[in-house]
């Protein structure tokens, strides 16, 4: 790990190669952790921080301008201290993009469900995409700046990906039950 100007950093590895950097900037009572790398383009990646005391999930790397993926998180210094001195970061693919996926447009995504909560929350959505894979239903809801997200309570169960050229929150359901990504 390198130090300088009140900032520390370590390498961010992906598929066994150093492809980016993790930086740590003290900000009052927390540490701002930033990391990024060129987008491999084949899936969604989660960033982990590794140290002598184990590892910590930082979160999902999100698309950033210029063909990169990155994240910025505020972390309690005690959480970082439990890892010991950070040795490296790792970007691990957690979801592989399916090639040639056939998404279908729907103006009534609520009609895909029997659950009253889902039907009501999705009732005002006029554009969404879905596809079925076996017993699972994948539902892609566009992420629109400045508009409330209809399934905010379930957002942690979504993965962000591009569907039909738009940035979407993609949920997996088995029946009316949301599944983890």
One Martini backbone bead per residue (centre of mass of N, CA, C, O) as a GRO file, in nm:
protein
  181
    1UNK     BB    1   0.098   0.035   0.020
    2UNK     BB    2   0.030   0.370  -0.035
    3UNK     BB    3   0.146   0.700   0.051
    4UNK     BB    4  -0.017   1.032   0.047
    5UNK     BB    5  -0.179   1.315   0.115
    6UNK     BB    6  -0.374   1.142   0.317
    7UNK     BB    7  -0.337   0.894   0.115
    8UNK     BB    8  -0.432   0.569   0.027
    9UNK     BB    9  -0.320   0.266  -0.155
   10UNK     BB   10  -0.424   0.001  -0.386
   11UNK     BB   11  -0.471  -0.261  -0.568
   12UNK     BB   12  -0.682  -0.370  -0.845
   13UNK     BB   13  -0.809  -0.688  -0.908
   14UNK     BB   14  -0.855  -0.884  -1.221
   15UNK     BB   15  -0.798  -1.190  -1.310
   16UNK     BB   16  -0.494  -1.156  -1.169
   17UNK     BB   17  -0.486  -0.844  -1.244
   18UNK     BB   18  -0.381  -0.530  -1.255
   19UNK     BB   19  -0.653  -0.268  -1.322
   20UNK     BB   20  -0.637  -0.085  -1.054
   21UNK     BB   21  -0.769   0.122  -0.778
   22UNK     BB   22  -0.741   0.189  -0.424
   23UNK     BB   23  -0.878   0.446  -0.217
   24UNK     BB   24  -0.800   0.640   0.091
   25UNK     BB   25  -1.007   0.893   0.255
   26UNK     BB   26  -1.017   1.097   0.505
   27UNK     BB   27  -1.357   1.195   0.653
   28UNK     BB   28  -1.357   1.241   0.946
   29UNK     BB   29  -1.553   0.962   1.064
   30UNK     BB   30  -1.447   0.855   0.780
   31UNK     BB   31  -1.391   0.652   0.484
   32UNK     BB   32  -1.303   0.698   0.158
   33UNK     BB   33  -1.382   0.457  -0.093
   34UNK     BB   34  -1.204   0.403  -0.400
   35UNK     BB   35  -1.285   0.243  -0.722
   36UNK     BB   36  -1.130   0.126  -1.041
   37UNK     BB   37  -1.194   0.013  -1.389
   38UNK     BB   38  -1.202  -0.133  -1.665
   39UNK     BB   39  -1.453  -0.257  -1.851
   40UNK     BB   40  -1.505  -0.589  -1.935
   41UNK     BB   41  -1.826  -0.640  -2.041
   42UNK     BB   42  -1.936  -0.942  -1.895
   43UNK     BB   43  -2.051  -0.793  -1.625
   44UNK     BB   44  -2.080  -0.800  -1.283
   45UNK     BB   45  -1.904  -0.625  -1.021
   46UNK     BB   46  -1.730  -0.686  -0.719
   47UNK     BB   47  -1.589  -0.529  -0.441
   48UNK     BB   48  -1.288  -0.607  -0.260
   49UNK     BB   49  -1.125  -0.617   0.059
   50UNK     BB   50  -0.789  -0.710   0.151
   51UNK     BB   51  -0.656  -0.868   0.448
   52UNK     BB   52  -0.528  -1.026   0.722
   53UNK     BB   53  -0.847  -1.029   0.847
   54UNK     BB   54  -0.964  -1.045   0.546
   55UNK     BB   55  -1.285  -0.948   0.408
   56UNK     BB   56  -1.463  -0.682   0.212
   57UNK     BB   57  -1.749  -0.563   0.097
   58UNK     BB   58  -1.818  -0.277  -0.104
   59UNK     BB   59  -1.950  -0.349  -0.396
   60UNK     BB   60  -2.086  -0.234  -0.687
   61UNK     BB   61  -1.979  -0.175  -0.991
   62UNK     BB   62  -2.021   0.115  -1.189
   63UNK     BB   63  -2.087   0.291  -1.443
   64UNK     BB   64  -1.860   0.497  -1.620
   65UNK     BB   65  -1.711   0.703  -1.787
   66UNK     BB   66  -1.501   0.570  -2.038
   67UNK     BB   67  -1.528   0.250  -1.975
   68UNK     BB   68  -1.594   0.234  -1.664
   69UNK     BB   69  -1.568   0.108  -1.328
   70UNK     BB   70  -1.721   0.211  -1.006
   71UNK     BB   71  -1.663   0.330  -0.659
   72UNK     BB   72  -1.816   0.491  -0.360
   73UNK     BB   73  -1.738   0.474  -0.006
   74UNK     BB   74  -1.846   0.482   0.324
   75UNK     BB   75  -1.630   0.401   0.602
   76UNK     BB   76  -1.567   0.264   0.888
   77UNK     BB   77  -1.266   0.244   1.045
   78UNK     BB   78  -1.326  -0.021   1.208
   79UNK     BB   79  -1.371  -0.204   0.960
   80UNK     BB   80  -1.083  -0.170   0.849
   81UNK     BB   81  -0.921  -0.257   1.104
   82UNK     BB   82  -1.016  -0.563   1.096
   83UNK     BB   83  -0.826  -0.621   0.836
   84UNK     BB   84  -0.608  -0.436   0.831
   85UNK     BB   85  -0.382  -0.385   0.611
   86UNK     BB   86  -0.431  -0.326   0.301
   87UNK     BB   87  -0.341  -0.525   0.016
   88UNK     BB   88  -0.615  -0.548  -0.167
   89UNK     BB   89  -0.814  -0.555  -0.449
   90UNK     BB   90  -1.128  -0.705  -0.578
   91UNK     BB   91  -1.274  -0.806  -0.888
   92UNK     BB   92  -1.586  -0.981  -0.905
   93UNK     BB   93  -1.779  -1.181  -1.075
   94UNK     BB   94  -2.152  -1.205  -1.025
   95UNK     BB   95  -2.241  -1.154  -1.335
   96UNK     BB   96  -2.344  -1.278  -1.647
   97UNK     BB   97  -2.394  -1.188  -1.949
   98UNK     BB   98  -2.634  -1.241  -2.181
   99UNK     BB   99  -2.652  -1.356  -2.491
  100UNK     BB  100  -2.923  -1.276  -2.677
  101UNK     BB  101  -3.145  -1.151  -2.525
  102UNK     BB  102  -3.510  -1.167  -2.489
  103UNK     BB  103  -3.674  -0.886  -2.470
  104UNK     BB  104  -3.986  -0.762  -2.340
  105UNK     BB  105  -4.221  -0.532  -2.382
  106UNK     BB  106  -4.400  -0.338  -2.123
  107UNK     BB  107  -4.693  -0.143  -2.000
  108UNK     BB  108  -4.764  -0.393  -1.767
  109UNK     BB  109  -4.590  -0.518  -1.513
  110UNK     BB  110  -4.811  -0.589  -1.297
  111UNK     BB  111  -4.945  -0.829  -1.471
  112UNK     BB  112  -4.708  -1.044  -1.388
  113UNK     BB  113  -4.866  -1.036  -1.111
  114UNK     BB  114  -5.041  -1.123  -0.792
  115UNK     BB  115  -4.922  -0.929  -0.607
  116UNK     BB  116  -5.037  -0.639  -0.470
  117UNK     BB  117  -4.778  -0.481  -0.430
  118UNK     BB  118  -4.660  -0.510  -0.716
  119UNK     BB  119  -4.903  -0.407  -0.874
  120UNK     BB  120  -4.909  -0.122  -0.746
  121UNK     BB  121  -4.606  -0.031  -0.790
  122UNK     BB  122  -4.637  -0.102  -1.122
  123UNK     BB  123  -4.893   0.057  -1.235
  124UNK     BB  124  -4.724   0.336  -1.344
  125UNK     BB  125  -4.568   0.171  -1.544
  126UNK     BB  126  -4.492   0.210  -1.907
  127UNK     BB  127  -4.184   0.084  -1.892
  128UNK     BB  128  -4.071  -0.250  -1.957
  129UNK     BB  129  -3.882  -0.553  -1.907
  130UNK     BB  130  -3.898  -0.907  -2.008
  131UNK     BB  131  -3.809  -1.249  -1.897
  132UNK     BB  132  -3.792  -1.602  -1.939
  133UNK     BB  133  -3.634  -1.859  -1.716
  134UNK     BB  134  -3.822  -2.079  -1.675
  135UNK     BB  135  -3.937  -1.994  -1.350
  136UNK     BB  136  -3.816  -1.723  -1.423
  137UNK     BB  137  -3.833  -1.365  -1.374
  138UNK     BB  138  -3.729  -1.089  -1.560
  139UNK     BB  139  -3.705  -0.743  -1.446
  140UNK     BB  140  -3.687  -0.425  -1.621
  141UNK     BB  141  -3.617  -0.108  -1.478
  142UNK     BB  142  -3.592   0.205  -1.535
  143UNK     BB  143  -3.352   0.456  -1.478
  144UNK     BB  144  -3.475   0.772  -1.356
  145UNK     BB  145  -3.403   1.081  -1.326
  146UNK     BB  146  -3.607   1.228  -1.071
  147UNK     BB  147  -3.747   0.953  -1.011
  148UNK     BB  148  -3.920   0.739  -0.851
  149UNK     BB  149  -3.880   0.425  -0.724
  150UNK     BB  150  -4.105   0.158  -0.713
  151UNK     BB  151  -3.876  -0.062  -0.566
  152UNK     BB  152  -3.705   0.038  -0.313
  153UNK     BB  153  -3.736  -0.209  -0.109
  154UNK     BB  154  -3.580  -0.401  -0.353
  155UNK     BB  155  -3.306  -0.285  -0.464
  156UNK     BB  156  -3.097  -0.492  -0.330
  157UNK     BB  157  -3.211  -0.719  -0.556
  158UNK     BB  158  -3.062  -0.570  -0.773
  159UNK     BB  159  -2.934  -0.519  -1.101
  160UNK     BB  160  -2.721  -0.335  -1.306
  161UNK     BB  161  -2.826  -0.283  -1.650
  162UNK     BB  162  -2.840  -0.313  -1.991
  163UNK     BB  163  -3.154  -0.247  -2.166
  164UNK     BB  164  -3.214  -0.147  -2.462
  165UNK     BB  165  -2.998   0.100  -2.388
  166UNK     BB  166  -3.077   0.095  -2.078
  167UNK     BB  167  -3.076   0.174  -1.754
  168UNK     BB  168  -3.131  -0.100  -1.520
  169UNK     BB  169  -3.332  -0.271  -1.295
  170UNK     BB  170  -3.277  -0.614  -1.216
  171UNK     BB  171  -3.510  -0.867  -1.154
  172UNK     BB  172  -3.571  -1.169  -0.969
  173UNK     BB  173  -3.832  -1.415  -1.011
  174UNK     BB  174  -4.032  -1.652  -0.815
  175UNK     BB  175  -4.292  -1.564  -0.901
  176UNK     BB  176  -4.343  -1.323  -0.637
  177UNK     BB  177  -4.042  -1.380  -0.556
  178UNK     BB  178  -3.765  -1.239  -0.472
  179UNK     BB  179  -3.427  -1.260  -0.576
  180UNK     BB  180  -3.114  -1.283  -0.550
  181UNK     BB  181  -2.833  -1.191  -0.750
   0.00000   0.00000   0.00000
